[in-house]
Amino acid sequence: SVLSRYENQITILSDYLEEFPETDEPVWILGRQHHLNTDKSKLLLDVSARLWFTYRRKFSPIGGTGPSSDAGWGCMLRCGQMMLAQALICRHLGRDWQWEKHKKQPEEYHRILRCFLDRKDCCYSIHQMAQMGVGEGKSIGEWFGPNTVAQVLKKLALFDEWNSLAVYVSMDNTVVIEDIKKMCWAPPQSSGAAHSSAHLHRSALGHKNTAGFCTGWKPLLLIIPLRLGINHINPVYIDAFKECFKMPQSLGALGGKPNNAYYFIGFLGNELIYLDPHTTQSFVDSEENGTVDDESFHCQQAPHRMKIMNLDPSVALGFFCKEECDFDNWCALVQKEILKQQSLRMFELVQKHPPHWPPFIPPAKPEVTTTGAELIESTDKLFDMEEEFEILSV
């Protein structure tokens, strides 16, 4: 009954603004500047190219017996998917890649989409995210906050060998340069020591693999959870918050209003531009050839906008740095544009790991030596052996 109540929910906001106004002010979308007077169509193309994840219904029940729709509770998980998908697009296709309806897309694009399909065997599916959230203290069907979804993405990325992302989630409003470089330069895990040593040798030489990526630096997804006020956003943070959308590394921000999450991708004046997950669509699976009917994964209408002062103060900023030079450039921009303010800082950027913090250990994929089924099977064999031994003893 709870799910049916939300089945066709579309959030209606009092500050929802449909059409873009006539203005000379630039519009910023994920590090790109657009001018409404001269290239409004280019702006709309840029927005529609972002992968848009919404509530879905009629997928296989989560955990086998759980919900088969995320309507009413999965909006922040969908926003987390959108931010991560943007990072994967930048990693494989580039920030300037554009989507057009019915146009043939590269295999990498369909492979990215398949990572997010609503199936338990897709690495960033609603199933995987909801079940990983249990470890963060969230029951399946419970609403996530920005920090929780960031922690879930960080854990799931450890099992994603194709994209091979280093996901860093900042603590205490502090980004530590030393820790990020340690994590991004860490050699990949391998079952064979020979493979590891060979990889280290290639890394030292800056070797590029067949995909054209340097095997030394792992592409970085940087997420910075923030609290920009107590009950309402503090106006002192607004300029710095908007500045983040101008950075070429920008992946936007997760946030919204209490129990209503949005994926913020840019701004116009004092209005934030966002993609809204609060539309329920039917489950879409991949075709036999691996392609995905992708029309429902792109928002083909003018994006939503809301006044920045109506934003809930709990947010998470996202940035993507494909190469080390991108991260170095981001650090320089932060020093110049974010930390130049002498008043309240939105977050801190420090060179060294704070001495009073626990030591930084790059996250690693858990070693799984046996599955539950294998454990049961081996236990059964043990009991069988004990029974045979008793019979022989008699």
C-alpha positions in Angstrom: 0.0 0.0 0.0 2.9 2.3 0.7 4.4 1.7 -2.7 1.1 2.1 -4.5 0.7 5.4 -2.8 3.9 6.6 -4.4 3.6 4.7 -7.7 3.1 7.7 -9.9 4.6 10.3 -7.7 5.8 13.4 -9.4 7.1 16.1 -7.0 5.4 19.4 -7.4 7.4 22.3 -5.9 6.0 25.7 -5.2 9.3 27.2 -6.6 9.4 25.0 -9.7 10.2 27.2 -12.7 9.4 25.7 -16.1 10.8 28.0 -18.8 14.2 29.6 -18.8 13.8 33.4 -18.5 15.1 35.9 -21.0 18.5 36.8 -19.5 22.1 37.6 -20.4 23.4 35.6 -17.4 25.3 32.5 -18.3 24.0 29.0 -17.4 26.6 26.6 -16.0 26.1 22.8 -16.5 28.8 20.5 -15.0 31.7 22.8 -15.9 30.4 24.0 -19.2 29.0 27.5 -19.8 26.0 28.2 -22.0 24.2 31.4 -23.1 20.5 31.3 -23.4 20.3 34.0 -26.0 22.6 32.3 -28.5 22.7 28.5 -27.8 19.7 27.5 -25.8 19.4 24.3 -28.0 23.0 23.4 -27.1 22.1 23.8 -23.4 19.1 21.4 -23.7 21.3 18.9 -25.7 23.8 19.0 -22.9 21.2 18.4 -20.2 19.5 15.5 -22.2 22.9 13.8 -22.6 23.1 13.2 -18.9 21.9 9.7 -17.8 18.6 10.2 -16.0 17.6 7.5 -13.4 14.1 7.6 -11.9 11.9 5.4 -9.8 11.2 2.1 -11.6 8.5 -0.6 -11.1 8.2 -4.3 -11.9 11.8 -5.2 -11.4 12.7 -8.5 -9.6 12.1 -8.2 -5.8 15.2 -6.9 -4.0 16.7 -9.7 -1.9 14.2 -12.1 -3.4 11.3 -11.1 -1.2 11.7 -7.3 -1.0 10.1 -4.5 -2.9 9.8 -4.6 -6.7 9.6 -0.8 -7.0 11.6 1.9 -5.4 8.9 4.6 -5.7 8.7 6.7 -2.6 12.1 5.7 -1.1 14.8 5.3 -3.8 15.2 8.9 -5.0 18.6 9.5 -3.3 19.9 6.2 -4.6 18.8 7.2 -8.1 20.6 10.6 -7.7 23.8 8.7 -6.6 23.5 6.6 -9.7 23.2 9.7 -11.9 26.4 11.2 -10.3 28.3 8.0 -10.8 27.0 7.5 -14.3 28.3 11.0 -15.2 31.7 10.0 -13.9 31.7 6.9 -16.1 30.7 8.9 -19.1 33.6 11.3 -18.5 35.9 8.3 -18.0 34.9 6.4 -21.2 33.3 8.9 -23.6 34.5 12.3 -22.4 32.6 15.3 -21.0 31.6 16.6 -24.4 30.0 13.4 -25.6 26.4 14.0 -26.7 23.3 11.8 -26.9 20.8 11.8 -29.7 17.6 9.8 -29.9 17.8 6.7 -32.2 21.5 7.5 -32.9 23.8 4.5 -32.7 26.0 4.8 -29.6 29.4 3.2 -28.8 29.6 -0.1 -27.0 31.0 1.7 -23.9 27.8 3.7 -23.6 25.6 0.6 -23.5 28.1 -1.1 -21.1 27.8 1.9 -18.7 24.0 1.7 -18.9 24.1 -2.0 -18.1 25.9 -1.2 -14.8 22.8 0.5 -13.6 19.9 -1.7 -14.8 17.5 -2.9 -12.0 18.9 -6.4 -11.7 20.7 -8.0 -8.8 23.7 -8.9 -11.1 24.4 -5.3 -12.2 27.1 -3.7 -10.1 25.3 -0.3 -9.4 21.7 -1.5 -9.5 19.0 -0.4 -7.1 19.3 -4.0 -5.7 23.1 -3.7 -5.0 22.8 -0.2 -3.5 19.8 -1.0 -1.3 21.5 -4.2 0.0 24.9 -2.5 0.5 23.0 0.2 2.5 22.1 -2.4 5.1 25.7 -2.3 6.2 25.4 1.5 6.6 22.4 0.9 9.0 19.7 1.5 6.4 16.9 -1.1 6.0 15.8 -1.9 2.4 13.1 0.6 1.5 14.5 3.3 3.9 15.4 6.7 2.6 19.2 7.5 2.2 21.0 10.8 2.9 23.8 12.1 0.7 26.6 10.8 2.9 25.1 7.3 3.1 24.8 7.0 -0.7 28.4 8.2 -1.0 29.6 5.4 1.3 27.5 2.8 -0.6 29.1 3.9 -3.9 32.5 3.7 -2.4 32.0 0.1 -1.3 30.4 -1.0 -4.5 33.2 0.5 -6.6 35.6 -2.0 -5.1 33.9 -4.8 -7.0 33.8 -3.0 -10.3 37.0 -4.0 -12.2 35.9 -2.6 -15.6 35.7 1.0 -14.5 38.4 0.7 -11.9 37.5 3.9 -10.0 39.1 5.1 -6.8 36.2 6.6 -4.7 37.2 9.0 -2.0 34.6 10.3 0.4 35.9 13.1 2.6 35.5 13.1 6.4 34.8 16.1 8.6 34.6 18.5 5.7 38.3 17.9 4.9 39.9 16.7 1.7 43.4 15.2 2.2 45.6 15.4 -0.9 48.2 12.9 0.5 45.5 10.3 1.1 43.9 10.7 -2.4 47.3 10.3 -4.1 48.1 7.3 -2.0 44.7 5.7 -3.0 44.9 6.6 -6.7 48.5 5.3 -7.1 47.9 2.1 -5.2 48.5 -1.0 -7.3 45.4 -3.0 -8.2 44.6 -6.1 -6.3 45.6 -9.4 -7.9 45.6 -13.0 -7.0 49.0 -13.5 -8.5 52.1 -11.9 -7.2 53.7 -12.0 -10.7 50.8 -10.0 -12.1 51.2 -7.4 -9.3 54.9 -7.0 -9.9 54.4 -6.7 -13.6 51.7 -4.1 -13.1 54.0 -2.1 -10.8 56.7 -2.1 -13.4 54.2 -0.9 -16.0 53.0 1.8 -13.6 56.5 3.1 -13.1 56.9 3.4 -16.9 53.5 5.1 -17.3 52.3 2.2 -19.4 48.9 2.5 -21.1 46.6 -0.5 -21.5 44.5 -1.4 -24.5 41.7 1.0 -23.4 44.2 3.9 -23.5 44.2 4.6 -19.8 47.4 5.0 -17.8 47.5 2.0 -15.4 49.3 4.0 -12.8 46.7 6.6 -11.7 43.2 5.2 -11.0 40.5 7.6 -12.1 39.1 9.5 -9.1 35.5 9.9 -8.0 35.7 12.5 -5.2 32.6 13.0 -3.1 32.5 15.7 -0.4 29.5 15.4 2.0 28.7 18.8 3.6 26.3 20.5 6.0 25.9 24.0 4.8 23.9 25.3 7.7 21.6 24.1 10.5 18.0 24.1 9.3 18.5 26.2 6.2 21.5 26.8 3.9 23.8 29.6 5.2 24.0 32.4 2.6 27.7 32.7 3.2 28.2 29.4 1.3 26.2 30.2 -1.8 29.0 31.7 -4.0 31.4 28.9 -3.2 28.7 26.3 -3.8 27.9 27.8 -7.2 31.7 28.0 -8.0 31.9 24.2 -7.8 29.6 23.8 -10.8 32.0 25.9 -12.9 34.9 23.5 -12.4 35.7 21.2 -15.4 35.9 18.3 -12.9 32.3 18.9 -11.7 29.9 16.1 -11.3 27.3 18.3 -9.7 25.8 17.7 -6.2 23.4 15.4 -4.4 20.8 17.0 -2.2 17.3 18.5 -2.3 14.7 18.8 0.5 13.9 16.5 3.4 13.0 13.1 1.8 13.1 14.5 -1.7 16.4 14.1 -3.4 17.5 15.8 -6.6 20.7 15.6 -8.8 21.9 19.2 -9.2 23.9 19.7 -12.4 24.2 23.5 -12.6 22.8 26.9 -11.9 21.4 30.1 -13.5 21.7 33.2 -11.2 20.4 32.1 -7.8 18.5 29.1 -9.2 19.9 25.6 -9.2 19.2 23.3 -12.2 18.5 19.7 -11.4 17.3 16.3 -12.7 14.4 14.9 -10.8 14.1 11.1 -10.1 10.5 11.4 -8.9 8.8 9.8 -11.9 8.0 6.1 -12.0 8.8 4.2 -15.1 8.7 0.5 -16.0 11.7 -1.7 -15.6 13.9 -1.9 -18.8 16.3 -4.8 -19.4 19.1 -5.1 -22.0 18.5 -6.7 -25.4 20.1 -10.0 -26.4 22.8 -8.2 -28.2 23.7 -6.2 -25.1 22.2 -2.9 -26.2 19.6 -1.0 -24.0 16.5 0.8 -25.1 17.7 4.0 -23.7 15.0 6.6 -24.4 13.7 6.5 -20.9 17.2 7.1 -19.4 17.4 10.6 -20.8 15.3 13.6 -19.7 14.1 15.3 -22.9 12.3 18.2 -21.4 13.6 21.5 -20.0 15.3 20.8 -16.7 13.8 21.7 -13.3 15.0 24.7 -11.3 14.7 25.8 -7.7 15.8 28.7 -5.7 19.2 28.0 -4.0 17.9 29.3 -0.7 15.3 26.5 -0.6 18.1 23.8 -0.7 18.3 21.6 2.3 21.8 22.2 4.0 22.8 18.5 3.7 24.5 18.0 0.4 27.3 16.1 -1.3 29.5 17.6 -4.0 31.0 15.3 -6.7 34.1 15.7 -8.9 35.9 13.4 -11.4 39.6 13.5 -12.1 40.6 11.1 -14.8 44.3 11.8 -14.6 46.5 13.1 -11.8 46.9 16.5 -13.6 43.0 16.9 -13.4 43.2 16.5 -9.6 46.1 18.9 -9.3 44.1 21.4 -11.4 41.1 20.9 -9.1 43.2 21.5 -6.0 44.5 24.8 -7.6 40.9 25.9 -8.4 39.8 25.1 -4.9 42.6 27.2 -3.4 41.8 30.0 -5.7 38.0 30.0 -5.8 36.8 28.2 -2.6 39.4 28.9 0.1 40.0 32.5 -0.9 37.1 33.5 1.4 38.3 34.6 4.8 34.9 33.9 6.3 33.3 30.5 6.9 34.8 27.9 4.5 32.6 25.3 2.8 35.3 22.6 3.3 39.1 22.4 3.9 41.8 21.1 1.5 45.0 20.0 3.3 48.2 18.5 2.0 49.0 16.1 4.8 46.9 13.5 6.7 45.9 15.1 10.1 48.0 13.5 12.8 45.1 13.1 15.2 43.1 11.0 12.6 43.4 7.2 12.4 46.0 6.1 9.7 44.6 6.2 6.2 44.4 2.8 4.6 43.1 2.7 0.9 39.9 0.7 0.7 40.4 -2.8 -0.7 38.0 -5.4 -2.0 37.1 -7.9 0.7 38.7 -11.3 0.3 35.9 -13.8 -0.2 37.3 -17.3 0.3 34.0 -19.2 0.4 30.4 -18.6 -0.3 27.6 -19.6 2.1 26.5 -22.4 -0.2 30.1 -23.8 -0.3 30.2 -23.6 3.5 26.9 -25.5 3.9 28.1 -28.1 1.4 31.5 -28.6 3.2 29.7 -28.9 6.5 27.3 -31.5 5.1 30.3 -33.5 3.8 31.9 -33.3 7.3 28.7 -34.7 8.9 28.6 -37.5 6.3 32.2 -38.4 7.1 31.4 -38.5 10.8 28.4 -40.8 10.2 30.6 -43.2 8.1 33.3 -43.2 10.8 30.6 -44.1 13.4 29.4 -47.0 11.2 32.9 -48.3 10.7 33.6 -48.1 14.4 30.5 -50.2 15.2 
